[in-house]
Amino acid sequence: MNKKKAPSRPLPARPAADAERLLPFYDIGGRSYFGYRIVLAAKHFDRAILKLLAAHSDLSLPEWRVMSQLGLVPTGTVRSLADGAAVDRAEISRATRSLEARGLVRRREDETDRRSPVFSLTPAGRRRYKTVRKPISDFIVHLIDGISAKDLEAANRALWALTQGCL
């Protein structure tokens, strides 16, 4: 599907968070509920990505999750793609079927395990990935603009530690 590309323009400034209204939700029994902050940030991030996907493609969020992983690694199975996106296999399976039907993903049988097909981007899929990745990358750059490298490094370490603690 050829969708007209939206004109490139700067992203709008983010409004300041209303700390007085929001911070009480982050404290439970006098202790910071950091998990709640993470969930809220993830929800708002997904909503922003959905808006970008709607503006620049006809992809759903699960389809984008598949394409973004296959844009970084040459191939993936339903299991590896689900693990990489931290979503269930059924969601990835539906997304790969849709992407395959639209000619964006290629499916081939794995000779070593016929129960687990291997997926890769087609040339059309690679072009779509590059087209959609640009506005998403611009959004992320805008999102972290103004956060020091030291703070980003600390946040990455903390998020990695929290992720590992949940596994």
C-alpha positions in Angstrom: 0.0 0.0 0.0 1.5 3.4 -1.0 0.6 5.9 1.6 1.5 9.5 1.0 4.4 10.5 3.2 3.6 13.1 5.8 5.8 16.2 5.5 8.8 16.3 7.7 8.4 18.9 10.5 9.8 19.4 14.0 8.0 17.5 16.7 5.9 19.7 19.1 7.4 20.6 22.5 6.4 18.3 25.3 4.3 19.9 28.0 5.8 19.9 31.5 4.5 17.1 33.7 2.2 18.2 36.5 4.3 16.9 39.4 1.9 18.0 42.1 -0.9 15.9 40.5 1.1 12.9 39.5 3.7 12.3 42.2 1.2 11.2 44.9 0.4 8.2 42.6 4.1 7.3 42.7 4.3 6.9 46.4 2.7 3.9 48.2 2.9 3.9 51.9 5.6 6.5 51.9 7.8 4.5 49.5 8.4 5.3 45.9 6.5 2.9 43.6 9.0 3.0 40.8 7.3 0.2 38.9 4.2 2.4 38.4 6.4 5.1 36.8 7.9 2.5 34.5 4.4 1.2 33.5 3.1 4.8 32.8 6.2 5.7 30.8 5.8 2.5 28.7 2.1 3.1 28.1 2.7 6.7 27.0 5.6 5.6 24.9 3.5 3.0 23.1 0.8 5.6 22.5 3.3 8.0 20.9 4.6 5.2 18.7 1.1 4.3 17.7 0.5 7.9 16.6 3.7 7.9 14.6 2.8 4.5 13.0 -0.6 5.9 12.0 1.0 9.0 10.5 3.8 7.2 8.6 2.5 3.7 7.8 -0.3 1.2 7.9 1.5 -0.9 10.5 0.1 -2.0 13.8 2.3 -1.9 16.9 2.8 -5.7 16.9 3.7 -5.6 13.2 6.2 -2.8 13.9 7.7 -4.8 16.8 8.3 -7.6 14.3 9.7 -5.4 11.6 11.9 -3.4 14.0 13.5 -6.6 15.3 14.0 -8.0 11.8 15.5 -4.7 10.8 18.2 -5.2 13.3 18.8 -9.0 12.9 18.6 -10.9 9.7 16.1 -13.6 10.8 13.9 -14.6 13.7 11.5 -17.2 14.8 8.1 -16.6 16.4 9.7 -17.5 19.7 12.8 -15.2 19.3 10.7 -12.3 18.1 8.2 -12.7 21.0 11.1 -12.9 23.5 12.7 -9.9 22.0 9.6 -7.8 22.2 8.5 -9.3 25.6 5.0 -10.2 24.1 3.2 -13.5 23.7 3.9 -15.7 20.7 0.3 -15.5 19.5 0.6 -11.7 19.0 3.8 -12.2 17.0 2.3 -15.1 15.0 -0.7 -12.9 13.9 1.7 -10.0 13.0 4.0 -12.2 10.9 1.0 -13.7 9.1 -0.3 -10.2 8.3 3.2 -8.9 7.2 3.7 -12.0 5.1 0.4 -11.6 3.3 1.4 -8.0 2.5 4.8 -9.0 1.1 6.8 -7.3 3.9 8.0 -10.5 5.6 9.2 -13.7 4.1 8.7 -17.1 5.8 10.8 -20.1 5.3 10.9 -23.5 6.9 13.7 -24.2 9.3 15.4 -27.4 8.1 16.4 -28.2 11.7 13.0 -27.6 13.3 10.1 -27.7 10.9 7.7 -26.5 13.7 9.5 -23.2 13.9 9.6 -21.2 10.7 12.1 -18.4 10.2 11.1 -14.9 9.2 13.0 -12.1 7.4 12.2 -8.8 5.8 11.6 -8.8 2.1 13.1 -6.0 0.1 9.7 -4.1 0.3 9.8 -4.8 4.1 13.3 -3.4 4.4 12.2 -0.3 2.6 9.1 0.1 4.8 11.3 -0.5 7.9 13.7 2.3 6.9 10.8 4.7 6.1 9.1 4.1 9.5 12.3 3.9 11.5 13.2 7.5 10.7 10.3 9.3 12.4 10.4 6.9 15.3 14.2 7.5 15.7 13.5 11.3 15.5 10.9 11.0 18.2 13.3 9.1 20.5 16.0 11.7 20.0 13.5 14.4 20.8 12.3 12.5 23.8 15.8 12.2 25.4 16.9 15.7 24.3 18.0 17.6 27.4 18.8 14.5 29.4 22.5 14.3 30.2 24.6 11.4 28.9 25.3 10.6 32.6 21.6 10.4 33.4 20.8 8.3 30.3 23.6 5.9 31.2 22.3 5.6 34.8 18.7 5.1 33.5 19.8 2.4 31.1 21.7 0.6 33.9 18.7 0.8 36.3 16.2 -0.4 33.7 18.5 -3.3 32.7 18.8 -4.3 36.4 15.1 -4.1 36.9 14.5 -6.1 33.8 16.9 -8.8 34.9 15.3 -8.8 38.3 11.9 -9.6 36.7 13.2 -12.6 34.7 
